[in-house]
């Protein structure tokens, strides 16, 4: 599972959308992408998703509780977990080669 903590106001998050769409498409069946929006309204996130053609699931973290559980201190944050739920990557940029972690 690749968790993507992001927000609509984040410039890097906007720039990473095509790469994450590609990961979702290319690695479907091997990797699940779940984007977690940080403390924004459903309407704002839905409009952003439509405008940017986001193809991966997006969840809302309206009170920041999930981000705090993962010790997120900056947006974007990427958390890659193996099948057992162990974190194998944690960073503020997409990992260079996801395949090496799978």
LINPEVEN-V713585 format. One record per backbone hydrogen bond with DSSP energy under -1.0 kcal/mol. CO is the residue of the C=O (numbers start at 1). NH is the residue of the N-H. E is the energy in kcal/mol with one decimal. If there is no record, write none. Layout:
BEGIN
co=CO nh=NH e=E
co=CO nh=NH e=E
END
This chain:
BEGIN
co=1 nh=81 e=-2.9
co=2 nh=34 e=-2.7
co=3 nh=79 e=-2.4
co=4 nh=36 e=-3.4
co=5 nh=77 e=-1.7
co=6 nh=38 e=-2.7
co=7 nh=10 e=-1.3
co=10 nh=14 e=-1.9
co=11 nh=15 e=-2.0
co=12 nh=16 e=-1.9
co=16 nh=20 e=-2.4
co=17 nh=21 e=-2.8
co=18 nh=22 e=-2.2
co=19 nh=23 e=-2.3
co=20 nh=24 e=-2.7
co=21 nh=25 e=-2.3
co=22 nh=26 e=-3.3
co=23 nh=27 e=-2.6
co=27 nh=30 e=-2.5
co=27 nh=31 e=-2.1
co=32 nh=2 e=-2.9
co=34 nh=4 e=-2.3
co=35 nh=59 e=-3.4
co=36 nh=6 e=-2.0
co=37 nh=61 e=-2.4
co=41 nh=45 e=-2.2
co=42 nh=46 e=-2.8
co=43 nh=47 e=-2.2
co=44 nh=48 e=-2.0
co=45 nh=49 e=-2.8
co=46 nh=50 e=-2.2
co=47 nh=51 e=-2.5
co=48 nh=52 e=-2.2
co=49 nh=54 e=-2.0
co=57 nh=35 e=-2.7
co=59 nh=37 e=-3.0
co=61 nh=39 e=-2.2
co=64 nh=68 e=-2.1
co=65 nh=69 e=-1.8
co=66 nh=70 e=-1.4
co=67 nh=72 e=-2.6
co=68 nh=71 e=-1.4
co=77 nh=5 e=-3.0
co=78 nh=91 e=-2.2
co=79 nh=3 e=-3.3
co=80 nh=88 e=-3.0
co=80 nh=89 e=-1.4
co=82 nh=85 e=-2.1
co=86 nh=82 e=-2.5
co=89 nh=80 e=-2.4
co=91 nh=78 e=-3.7
co=97 nh=100 e=-1.0
co=98 nh=101 e=-1.8
END
